[in-house]
Each structure stands twice: as C-alpha cells, then as structure tokens.
C-alpha cells in the first residue's frame, strides 16, 4: 500500500509542468523498438495508426484537433480514432479474432494474458514516473499505462450551500448530516445518488470502504474469509452512510426514477447540492450549466475524526497491439497522449504522470483538506474469480442494502453466495 498526504501529492504533481509540455526527454520522438513487429517500419514514427476509444463524445472537434497536433509533431505519421460504446466486450471480441487496432484501452483480462496481445511499454521511459505501474504489468514488464487517475469525493454546488446557510465544508460525518438537513429544509436535494442508474453507487461498496479501512488491499482480502460483508466492518459502515441519507430523506424524492444526465444539470443549477463521484465528473457538471467557480470538491467525512483517507485509482489503460505494423508510432502516440494531448485536463483526471500538476481547479480545494491518498492495488485474480462465480455486482449490493428493512439479511445473502463461490475457487 502506498500512501501520501494530499499536500504531498499536490507538491509531487506540481514540481514541474515540463511533462505536460513535452519537455522530458526525446524518447517519445524515437521510442525503442519493441514487440514482435517493431522492425516493420524500422522503429520510425511513420504510417497510420488507429486508436480504439470509449469516448464517443470526443469524436469530431476534439479528436480532429488531437490528430492535427499529433501530425504536427510527427509529420510522417497519422492517427485515426474509432469510438465504441461497449468498450470492454467489443475489444475482447476483436482481440480474440486477432484483428484489433494499434492502440486500445485494455479490457478486463488477466495480467498473465497481456503478453499475448500487447507490446511492452518499458522503452517509453515512464515506468518510474507514473502511478499504477503494477496494474497492467506482468513478469516485470509494463504493458499498459492508465489514461489518468481519479479520486472520489463530494462534488458540490457552492451557491446551494450558501443558500442553505452552510458556511464551511463539513469535516465530520455529523457535520455532513447536519449540512444535509439544512439543504433539505431549504428545499434543495442534498445528495444526488442516481440510485436507479445503479453504476453511480460504486463508491459506497469500494472506494469508501477502502478509505475507511485504510487498506488498499481491502477488496482483495475478501478472498481470505467466507464473510467479507458485516455491519461493523468497512463495507457495512460505508453503505450505512448512504442508507442513513435515504432514511432521512436526503436523497432524491423518488430514488427509483433518477437520471444521470439530468442529475448533472440539477447539480449545476443548484436543485441538487452534492454528488459522491470521482473528479472525472466535475467537468461534466460544469458543462451542464454553471461556472467552474461555483463547483467545489471535498473528501467525504465518513466518521467524526476530522481526518479522511481517499483512494487514488486508475482509469482505463492504453495498450499497444503487439502485431501493429507501426509499433513505434503507436508507442509515440501513447506517450503523446500522456504528455502533450491535454486529455487529463479535458476528462478531469489527475495526471498519471507523477510530476504533472492537475489542471482541474477543484482538486486544489480537495487537497487543501489534506486527505491521505491510498494508491489502489491491482485486483487479485482469486478475488476476481470469486466475485464472478458468485455473480456479485457491487452496486446492486448497495441498492439492496439501502432499501432492505433488515440490512443484515442482505449481507447474509451475499456472504452465503461468496462462501460457496470461494469454496469452489479455492479447491
């Protein structure tokens, strides 16, 4: 587990902006040859490559600008963009056929399979200057680099807080509940849960428990027990917070008819005051109808200690097709995306390059509260196998826990499925 205070993280990320200006070394201009077909173009940065992406919203103006700027740096090379919606499933299908683009976002495959499909990226010279180098590595070789990093916290509308008479960001759980009451009394929905859409509930069963436990390996350690979910451990404590918010009427009036896209607009206008999400959502909220200065970001106070841990987690990772005819160009593009493109700013990410300062202003506020960052650990294959065999969807667990008349019965149900799956996997 790697931990660093928010202040120290800000210092690390703010040491130099050279990485964001292409001012590191010239290794991006001439990546070392790597992969089985690197000699196809003699290691030169030439030819046309394709990047398979999930950002359908960037097709057109944004990606056109990326293509233009990449070609300005590498006149003999071109990049094309192919955007798909069901990224994980579609990429796996195409990889299994052997026909997949030069650069992809690596789907959920075991790290032991990475060498079958991807070229090592160690020759980019970034392994020692990025977060999450172990996430997509195998046998001491780096096969994937995250597009960016995220932390999870409370995105809030400052004007809504002001209208409710909230003068300071809550630093304890009791203060968080008290602020929520003030908002409700003022006719403002305190917290957008997006309960019906389900996926926005992910922090309550993963990131928040990890922070409470102060343990990057929390999710992996579930493989060591038949009863990973209890009311008094980190999972029960985290889910009890959103359950309490619902019972007190601090979520949407009808949690079964929520809408993700509309909720962003409602936070922007101040109809809703807060949302528990990653920093990636901040630009989306701003773009939904407010000024950046009106949106803030603070760590969730999950207890009354006044101190908080937060997770630092990776997003999708870039991978280079080992059979690409233009591996050098594909690798140069990956490095360009990390150092020069500005994608982390556009997407609201914390840069994966440790010495690159985050451009999202709200992260400066977030770090001012001096949270302790816990760098996420790679998934343990055994735990993943148990999760899959038990057919556990973490967001569904949160939904059932919140709505149950007896939340312990929900934990008993999931523990029973877990124990059975664990027994089969551990045979």
C-alpha positions in Angstrom: 0.0 0.0 0.0 1.3 3.4 -0.9 0.0 6.4 1.0 0.7 10.1 0.5 -1.0 13.2 2.0 -3.0 15.4 -0.2 -0.5 18.2 0.4 2.4 16.0 -0.7 0.5 14.7 -3.7 -0.1 18.3 -4.8 3.6 19.0 -4.4 4.6 16.0 -6.3 2.2 16.8 -9.1 3.3 20.5 -9.1 7.0 20.1 -9.2 7.2 20.6 -13.0 5.0 21.2 -15.9 7.6 20.0 -18.3 6.0 16.6 -18.7 2.8 18.3 -19.9 4.8 20.4 -22.4 6.8 17.6 -24.0 9.9 18.7 -22.1 11.0 15.4 -20.6 13.4 13.5 -22.8 13.4 12.9 -26.5 12.4 9.2 -26.0 8.9 10.0 -27.3 10.5 11.1 -30.6 12.3 7.8 -31.0 10.8 5.0 -28.9 12.9 1.9 -28.8 11.7 -0.9 -30.9 9.5 -3.4 -29.1 7.0 -6.1 -29.8 7.1 -8.7 -32.5 6.7 -6.5 -35.5 8.6 -3.4 -34.4 11.0 -3.8 -37.3 8.1 -3.4 -39.8 9.0 0.3 -40.1 12.5 0.2 -38.7 11.4 1.9 -35.4 10.5 5.1 -37.3 7.5 7.1 -36.4 5.6 6.8 -39.7 2.4 5.4 -41.0 -1.2 5.5 -39.9 -2.4 4.0 -36.6 -5.9 3.7 -35.1 -6.9 4.3 -31.5 -10.0 2.4 -30.2 -11.6 4.6 -27.6 -14.8 4.7 -25.5 -15.1 8.5 -25.7 -17.7 8.8 -28.4 -18.4 12.3 -27.2 -14.9 13.4 -28.4 -15.4 12.3 -32.0 -15.3 15.3 -34.2 -13.8 18.5 -33.0 -11.7 17.2 -30.1 -10.2 14.1 -31.8 -9.8 16.1 -35.0 -7.6 18.5 -33.0 -5.6 15.6 -31.5 -5.0 14.2 -34.9 -3.8 17.5 -36.3 -1.5 18.2 -33.3 0.0 14.7 -33.4 0.8 15.1 -37.1 2.4 18.4 -36.4 4.8 16.7 -34.1 5.3 13.7 -36.3 4.7 14.8 -39.9 5.1 11.3 -41.4 2.5 9.7 -39.1 -1.2 9.9 -38.7 -3.7 8.8 -36.0 -7.3 7.9 -36.6 -9.9 7.4 -33.9 -12.6 4.7 -33.6 -15.1 5.2 -30.8 -17.3 2.5 -29.4 -19.8 2.3 -26.6 -19.4 -1.2 -25.2 -15.7 -1.0 -24.9 -14.8 -4.0 -22.7 -16.9 -6.5 -24.5 -16.2 -5.3 -28.1 -12.5 -5.0 -27.5 -12.3 -8.6 -26.1 -14.1 -9.9 -29.2 -11.8 -8.2 -31.6 -8.7 -9.2 -29.7 -9.9 -12.9 -29.8 -10.2 -12.6 -33.5 -6.6 -11.2 -33.8 -8.0 -8.1 -35.6 -7.8 -5.1 -33.3 -6.4 -1.6 -33.6 -2.9 -0.3 -33.0 -3.8 1.3 -29.7 -6.6 0.2 -27.4 -7.9 0.7 -23.9 -7.1 -2.7 -22.3 -10.2 -4.6 -21.4 -10.6 -6.7 -18.2 -8.3 -9.6 -18.9 -5.8 -11.4 -16.6 -2.4 -9.7 -16.5 -0.9 -13.0 -17.5 -2.6 -12.6 -20.9 -1.1 -9.2 -21.5 1.9 -10.5 -23.4 -0.4 -12.4 -25.8 -1.8 -9.2 -27.1 0.3 -6.2 -26.2 3.8 -4.9 -26.7 5.9 -3.9 -23.6 6.0 -0.1 -22.9 9.1 0.0 -20.7 11.1 1.6 -23.5 8.9 4.8 -23.2 10.9 5.6 -20.1 7.8 6.3 -18.0 7.7 3.3 -15.7 9.3 5.1 -12.8 7.3 8.3 -13.1 3.7 7.0 -13.3 1.1 5.9 -10.8 -0.2 2.3 -11.0 2.7 0.8 -12.9 1.8 -2.7 -11.4 -1.8 -2.6 -12.7 -1.0 -3.7 -16.2 2.4 -5.3 -15.7 3.4 -9.0 -15.9 6.7 -10.6 -15.1 8.3 -7.2 -14.5 7.2 -5.8 -17.9 4.9 -2.9 -18.4 2.1 -3.5 -20.9 -0.4 -0.7 -20.1 -0.4 2.8 -18.7 -3.5 4.4 -17.2 -5.1 7.3 -19.1 -5.5 9.1 -15.8 -6.1 8.8 -12.1 -9.2 9.6 -10.1 -10.1 10.1 -6.5 -13.6 10.1 -5.2 -15.3 12.7 -3.1 -18.2 15.1 -2.8 -18.9 17.4 -5.8 -21.0 20.3 -4.5 -22.7 23.4 -5.7 -21.3 26.4 -3.7 -24.3 28.6 -4.2 -26.6 25.8 -2.9 -24.5 25.6 0.2 -24.7 29.4 0.6 -28.4 29.5 0.1 -28.8 26.8 2.8 -26.6 28.8 5.2 -23.7 26.4 5.1 -20.6 28.5 5.6 -18.0 25.7 5.9 -17.4 22.4 4.2 -18.3 19.5 6.6 -15.3 17.9 8.0 -17.0 15.2 10.2 -19.9 12.8 9.5 -22.1 14.6 12.0 -21.4 17.9 10.2 -22.2 16.2 6.8 -25.6 15.0 8.1 -26.2 18.5 9.6 -25.4 20.2 6.3 -27.7 17.8 4.5 -30.6 18.7 6.9 -30.0 22.4 6.2 -30.2 21.8 2.5 -33.4 19.7 2.8 -35.0 22.3 4.9 -34.2 24.9 2.2 -35.9 22.7 -0.4 -32.6 21.6 -2.0 -32.0 17.9 -2.6 -28.8 17.2 -0.5 -27.3 14.3 -2.4 -27.8 13.0 -5.9 -27.5 9.2 -5.7 -28.6 8.2 -9.2 -29.9 5.2 -7.5 -31.9 3.8 -10.4 -28.9 4.0 -12.8 -27.0 1.9 -10.3 -23.5 2.4 -11.5 -23.0 5.7 -9.7 -23.3 3.8 -6.4 -19.9 2.2 -6.9 -18.0 4.4 -4.3 -20.1 3.1 -1.4 -19.0 -0.5 -1.9 -15.4 0.0 -3.0 -13.7 3.4 -2.6 -15.4 4.4 0.6 -14.8 1.1 2.4 -11.1 1.1 1.3 -10.8 4.6 2.7 -12.4 3.7 6.0 -10.3 0.5 6.3 -7.2 2.5 5.4 -6.2 -0.6 3.3 -5.5 -0.7 -0.4 -5.9 -4.5 -0.3 -9.3 -4.5 1.3 -11.2 -5.7 -1.7 -8.6 -8.4 -2.4 -8.6 -9.6 1.2 -12.2 -10.7 0.8 -10.7 -14.0 -0.6 -9.4 -14.8 2.9 -12.9 -15.1 4.5 -16.4 -16.5 4.0 -17.9 -13.4 5.5 -16.5 -10.3 3.8 -19.6 -8.2 4.5 -20.5 -7.3 8.0 -22.4 -4.4 9.6 -19.4 -3.3 11.6 -16.6 -3.6 9.1 -15.7 -1.1 6.4 -18.3 -2.3 3.9 -21.2 -2.1 6.4 -20.0 1.3 7.7 -19.8 2.8 4.2 -23.1 1.5 3.0 -24.8 2.6 6.2 -24.0 6.2 5.4 -26.0 6.3 2.2 -28.7 4.2 3.8 -29.0 6.8 6.5 -29.1 9.6 3.9 -32.0 7.8 2.3 -33.9 7.2 5.5 -33.5 10.9 6.4 -34.9 12.0 3.0 -31.5 13.4 1.9 -31.5 11.7 -1.5 -33.8 12.3 -4.4 -37.5 12.3 -3.6 -38.0 9.2 -5.7 -34.8 7.3 -5.9 -36.2 4.9 -8.4 -36.8 7.5 -11.1 -33.4 9.2 -11.2 -31.5 10.1 -14.3 -27.7 10.5 -14.6 -27.7 13.1 -17.4 -30.4 15.2 -15.7 -28.7 15.0 -12.3 -25.7 16.8 -13.7 -27.9 19.6 -14.8 -29.6 19.6 -11.4 -26.3 19.9 -9.6 -25.2 22.7 -11.9 -28.3 24.7 -11.3 -28.4 24.0 -7.5 -31.6 22.0 -7.5 -29.3 19.2 -6.1 -26.4 20.2 -3.9 -24.0 17.3 -3.9 -22.9 14.0 -5.6 -20.5 11.4 -4.4 -18.3 10.7 -7.5 -14.8 10.9 -9.0 -13.1 14.0 -10.1 -13.8 13.0 -13.7 -17.4 14.1 -13.2 -16.5 17.7 -12.3 -16.1 19.0 -15.9 -19.3 17.3 -16.9 -21.2 19.0 -14.2 -19.7 22.4 -15.1 -20.5 21.8 -18.8 -24.1 21.1 -17.8 -24.8 24.7 -16.9 -22.6 26.5 -14.4 -19.3 28.3 -13.8 -16.3 26.4 -12.6 -16.1 28.7 -9.6 -19.5 27.5 -8.4 -18.5 23.9 -8.2 -16.4 22.5 -5.3 -14.9 19.2 -4.3 -14.2 17.8 -0.8 -13.4 14.4 0.8 -16.4 12.5 2.2 -16.2 12.7 6.0 -17.1 9.1 6.8 -16.5 9.4 10.6 -16.1 12.1 13.2 -12.3 12.1 13.5 -11.9 15.1 11.2 -9.4 13.2 9.1 -10.0 11.3 5.9 -8.4 8.8 3.7 -9.2 8.8 0.0 -8.4 6.4 -2.8 -6.3 7.1 -5.9 -7.5 4.8 -8.6 -6.6 4.3 -12.3 -9.0 4.6 -15.3 -8.6 2.5 -18.5 -5.1 1.8 -19.6 -3.5 2.4 -23.0 -2.1 -0.8 -24.7 -0.2 -1.2 -27.9 -1.1 -4.1 -30.2 2.0 -6.3 -30.4 1.2 -7.1 -34.0 0.8 -3.5 -35.1 2.7 -2.7 -38.3 3.6 0.7 -36.8 4.5 -0.1 -33.2 6.9 2.8 -32.8 4.2 5.2 -34.0 1.6 3.6 -31.6 4.0 4.0 -28.7 4.8 7.6 -29.6 1.0 8.2 -29.6 0.6 6.8 -26.1 3.3 9.0 -24.8 1.9 12.0 -26.6 -1.5 11.4 -25.1 0.0 11.3 -21.6 2.3 14.3 -22.0 1.0 16.6 -24.7 -2.6 16.0 -25.6 -4.2 17.6 -22.6 -6.7 14.7 -22.3 -6.3 14.5 -18.5 -7.5 18.1 -18.2 -10.3 17.6 -20.7 -11.5 14.5 -18.8 -11.0 15.9 -15.3 -8.3 13.4 -14.4 -5.4 13.6 -12.0 -2.5 13.1 -14.4 -1.0 9.6 -14.2 2.4 11.2 -14.6 3.5 11.9 -11.0 5.2 15.3 -11.7 2.4 16.7 -13.8 0.1 19.2 -12.0 -3.7 18.5 -12.2 -5.4 21.2 -14.2 -8.9 20.8 -12.5 -9.0 23.6 -10.0 -11.4 21.7 -7.7 -8.6 19.2 -7.0 -6.6 22.0 -5.4 -9.5 22.6 -3.0 -9.8 18.9 -2.4 -6.1 18.6 -1.5 -6.3 21.6 0.8 -8.2 19.4 3.3 -5.1 17.2 3.4 -6.6 13.8 2.8 -4.3 10.8 2.9 -4.2 9.1 -0.5 -4.3 5.4 -0.8 -2.9 4.2 -4.1 -5.2 1.4 -5.3 -3.8 -2.1 -5.6 -4.2 -4.4 -8.6 -7.0 -6.9 -8.5 -6.1 -10.3 -7.1 -7.1 -13.0 -9.6 -8.6 -15.2 -6.9 -10.8 -12.5 -5.6 -12.0 -11.7 -9.2 -12.8 -15.3 -9.8 -14.9 -15.4 -6.6 -16.7 -12.2 -7.5 -17.5 -13.6 -11.0 -18.6 -17.0 -9.7 -20.7 -15.5 -7.0 -22.2 -13.1 -9.6 -21.8 -10.2 -7.2 -22.4 -6.7 -8.6 -21.2 -4.3 -6.0 -23.7 -1.5 -7.0 -26.6 -4.0 -6.7 -25.4 -4.8 -3.2 -25.6 -1.1 -2.2 -29.1 -0.9 -3.7 -30.4 -3.9 -1.7 -28.7 -2.7 1.5 -30.2 0.7 1.3 -33.8 -0.5 0.7 -33.9 -3.5 2.9 -35.9 -3.4 6.1 -33.2 -5.6 7.6 -29.8 -4.8 6.0 -28.2 -7.7 7.9 -30.2 -10.1 5.8 -28.7 -8.6 2.7 -25.2 -9.1 4.0 -26.1 -12.7 4.9 -27.3 -13.4 1.4 -24.2 -12.0 -0.2 -21.9 -13.8 2.3 -23.6 -17.1 1.5 -23.1 -16.6 -2.2 -19.5 -15.5 -1.5 -18.7 -18.5 0.7 -20.0 -21.0 -1.9 -18.0 -19.4 -4.7 -14.9 -19.2 -2.6 -15.1 -22.9 -1.8 -15.3 -23.7 -5.5 -12.5 -21.4 -6.5 -10.1 -22.4 -3.7 -10.4 -26.2 -4.5 
